[in-house]
Amino acid sequence: MDDRKAIMDALNEGIENIPEEKSVLPLHEIDDEGSIQWKFEAGAVEDGEVISIPLDE
């Protein structure tokens, strides 16, 4: 069990250190069950520009 915790801690530390400009998905963390958590958004085109639309979880 200690190895699993160490791996999850290392993954979460890595997620925290991803520069925003290099991030493809806005990851937040990996939870205790191993599920990747990220902010859900949709995209739309408005006045010729792509915009992000936050979605409720």
C-alpha atoms as a printed R data frame, in Angstrom:
   type eleno elety resid chain resno       x      y       z
1  ATOM     1    CA   MET     A     1   0.000  0.000   0.000
2  ATOM     2    CA   ASP     A     2   2.894  2.375   0.657
3  ATOM     3    CA   ASP     A     3   4.117  2.003  -2.940
4  ATOM     4    CA   ARG     A     4   0.683  2.953  -4.270
5  ATOM     5    CA   LYS     A     5   0.581  6.068  -2.084
6  ATOM     6    CA   ALA     A     6   4.105  7.051  -3.135
7  ATOM     7    CA   ILE     A     7   3.175  6.630  -6.811
8  ATOM     8    CA   MET     A     8  -0.020  8.694  -6.431
9  ATOM     9    CA   ASP     A     9   1.860 11.403  -4.526
10 ATOM    10    CA   ALA     A    10   4.530 11.532  -7.243
11 ATOM    11    CA   LEU     A    11   1.891 11.745  -9.996
12 ATOM    12    CA   ASN     A    12   0.082 14.560  -8.215
13 ATOM    13    CA   GLU     A    13   3.372 16.421  -7.733
14 ATOM    14    CA   GLY     A    14   4.029 16.032 -11.451
15 ATOM    15    CA   ILE     A    15   0.551 17.337 -12.315
16 ATOM    16    CA   GLU     A    16   1.156 20.402 -10.137
17 ATOM    17    CA   ASN     A    17   4.391 21.113 -12.032
18 ATOM    18    CA   ILE     A    18   2.976 21.015 -15.572
19 ATOM    19    CA   PRO     A    19   3.245 24.549 -16.976
20 ATOM    20    CA   GLU     A    20  -0.186 25.845 -17.996
21 ATOM    21    CA   GLU     A    21   0.984 26.573 -21.558
22 ATOM    22    CA   LYS     A    22   2.077 22.915 -21.937
23 ATOM    23    CA   SER     A    23  -1.091 21.396 -20.469
24 ATOM    24    CA   VAL     A    24  -3.512 19.762 -22.906
25 ATOM    25    CA   LEU     A    25  -6.106 19.049 -20.213
26 ATOM    26    CA   PRO     A    26  -6.495 21.162 -17.074
27 ATOM    27    CA   LEU     A    27  -5.632 18.322 -14.675
28 ATOM    28    CA   HIS     A    28  -6.116 18.826 -10.947
29 ATOM    29    CA   GLU     A    29  -5.076 15.562  -9.334
30 ATOM    30    CA   ILE     A    30  -5.387 11.807  -9.269
31 ATOM    31    CA   ASP     A    31  -7.699 10.808  -6.426
32 ATOM    32    CA   ASP     A    32  -7.173  7.946  -3.968
33 ATOM    33    CA   GLU     A    33  -8.984  5.541  -6.307
34 ATOM    34    CA   GLY     A    34  -6.711  6.418  -9.251
35 ATOM    35    CA   SER     A    35  -9.242  8.557 -11.110
36 ATOM    36    CA   ILE     A    36  -7.828 11.583 -12.938
37 ATOM    37    CA   GLN     A    37  -9.639 14.769 -11.929
38 ATOM    38    CA   TRP     A    38  -9.867 17.749 -14.251
39 ATOM    39    CA   LYS     A    39 -12.015 20.778 -14.906
40 ATOM    40    CA   PHE     A    40 -14.699 20.071 -17.487
41 ATOM    41    CA   GLU     A    41 -15.215 22.705 -20.173
42 ATOM    42    CA   ALA     A    42 -16.799 22.900 -23.585
43 ATOM    43    CA   GLY     A    43 -15.649 24.977 -26.512
44 ATOM    44    CA   ALA     A    44 -17.628 27.227 -28.798
45 ATOM    45    CA   VAL     A    45 -16.942 29.746 -31.526
46 ATOM    46    CA   GLU     A    46 -18.065 33.279 -30.752
47 ATOM    47    CA   ASP     A    47 -17.310 36.159 -33.124
48 ATOM    48    CA   GLY     A    48 -14.750 33.969 -34.902
49 ATOM    49    CA   GLU     A    49 -12.865 33.137 -31.681
50 ATOM    50    CA   VAL     A    50 -12.814 29.823 -29.805
51 ATOM    51    CA   ILE     A    51 -14.002 30.328 -26.235
52 ATOM    52    CA   SER     A    52 -14.174 27.981 -23.234
53 ATOM    53    CA   ILE     A    53 -17.483 27.378 -21.498
54 ATOM    54    CA   PRO     A    54 -17.277 25.922 -17.952
55 ATOM    55    CA   LEU     A    55 -19.616 22.972 -17.349
56 ATOM    56    CA   ASP     A    56 -21.208 22.004 -14.061
57 ATOM    57    CA   GLU     A    57 -19.947 18.681 -12.741
